[in-house]
Amino acid sequence: MEALKKTAQFAEVYQKGKAYGSKLLVLYVLNSDEDRKAGRLGISVSKKVGNSVVRHRIRRLIKESFRLHKSEWAARDYVVVARKEAAGKSYEELEETLFRLGEKSNTLGKGENV
């Protein structure tokens, strides 16, 4: 999975995409017009969540979950926003939340453009 890095890329997903939320995370999904083989992922963790150690831990856990299951996610643009409650949660809890949001958004499949 590629990374969303520029502010304009995040803004496009926020404005044109659809949001799916839970207590821990919010998943924004944008169906891209471009044909690409892999999706793009952006992660946003606010300073409200915790100090830099906490924020980077959450970011690493989310990236790892997407990396391990990249073939199951459709090739779309995703932005994951962590909420305050995500601080201190285990990898399993964050991964389970991501999968629930992926199923809710109908983007969790076998990688095909659902």
N, C-alpha and C positions, 0 to 999 in steps of 0.2 A: 504494500500500500504506500502511495506517495503521501507527501505532507502538504497541507495548506499552510503557507507561511506569511503571505501578504495580507494586510488589513483589508484590502479590497476583496480578496477571496473569501475571507470570513464574512464580510458584510453582505456579499452576494448570497451566501448560504443562509444567513440570518434573515434577509429580506425575502428571498424567493423560495426558500425551503420551508419545510413543514417541521414543527417541533413536537416532540414526544417526551413527556416528563415523568419523573418518579421522585421519590424522596431524596435520593442521592445524586442523580444525574439528569441532565436534559440532553436529548439527542436531536440535533437538527439534521435533516436529510434533504438533499437537493438532487433531483433527477437532472442530470447533465445532458445537454444536447450532443455533446462530443462523444464519439465512440472511443472508449478506452478500455483496456483490459483489466486495469486495477482501479480501485476507488482511491479517493484522497481523504486524508484524515487531518482534522485540526482539533486541538485540545485547548480549552480555556479553563484556567483555575485561578480565581480571584484571590487577592490578598486577604479577603474576608474569611477564606477557608482556613488559613493558618500561615505559619512562617514558611520560608523558602524550602526547608527540609520536607515539610508536610506537603506543600504544593508539588514539588518535584516527585515525591513518592507516588502521589495520586496519578500524576502524568505518566510515570513509568509503568504503573500497573495497567492503566488504560491502553497504552501503546502495546504492551506485551500481550494483552488479551486480543487486540486486533491482529497482532502479528501471528499469534498461534492459530487463529481462526480466520485468516484472510480469505481463504477459499470459500468460506461460507457466506461472506458478505457480498452483496451485489456491488457492481462497479459504479458507485455514486460518490457524491461529495458528502462527507460527514463532519459535523462539529460536535464535540462532546463538551458540555459545560458542567463542571463539578459544583455541587452545592456544599454548603457548610457541613452538612451531615456526613459527607463523604470522608471527612478527616478521621483517621483512625480506623477505618473499615478495612477488612481483609481483602486480599485479592479475589477470593471466592465470592464475597458479597458484591464487589464491584462488577465482576464478570457476569454474575447472575443477573444483575440489574441491566447491564448492557444487552444481554441476550433477550431479556423481557422487552426492552425498548426496541430491539431489532425485530422481534416477532410482531410487536405492535405496529411497527412501521412497514411491515411486509418487505423488508430488505434483507432479512436473514434467510437465505436460500442456499443453493449450491453455486453461488457466484455468478449465475446468469443474470441478465438484466430483467429483473422481475417486474 
